[in-house]
Amino acid sequence: MDVRSLLKKCMMDFLLIQAGITLAMGVSGCMMPSAYDGITHYFFFLPFVYAFFCMIPSVVIYSAKELSIKEMLVRKVLHFILIELIVMLVSYGIGALENAFLRKAIPLSVVVVYAAINVLEYLFYKSEADTMTRRLQDIRKKGREDESGE
């Protein structure tokens, strides 16, 4: 993976993470038992803060060579642990962990968002691979037709 691909992947991760966190925060806010009076307009910027810091551990997944499934799984587990740690630290820093409901909702949200992002990423890459496979098959088929027609 070259640097340009890594930057592209980091930007995609940022956007997916930000969207997932925004959705998770909205759902958690709707499910929260009582209204939290300390909300200011700064809280609307939190998804960007979370997404920025959660994008940093993407370096763990970067590899210049092709990884085996086992190596990728180990990196994904480490990636998840780092993201969970970062989210909890940011949440602690803003005081969100003072609320008992949010102490449970935030880690659960991380699991859901991480799983959703990985499923979407898998589907996207599978679709790209299927498209490339079809193109290669078409090229081979056309090559065979050209050979037989000569």
Helices and strands as residue ranges (DSSP letters): H 3-31, G 41-45, H 46-55, G 56-60, H 69-94, G 96-98, H 100-149
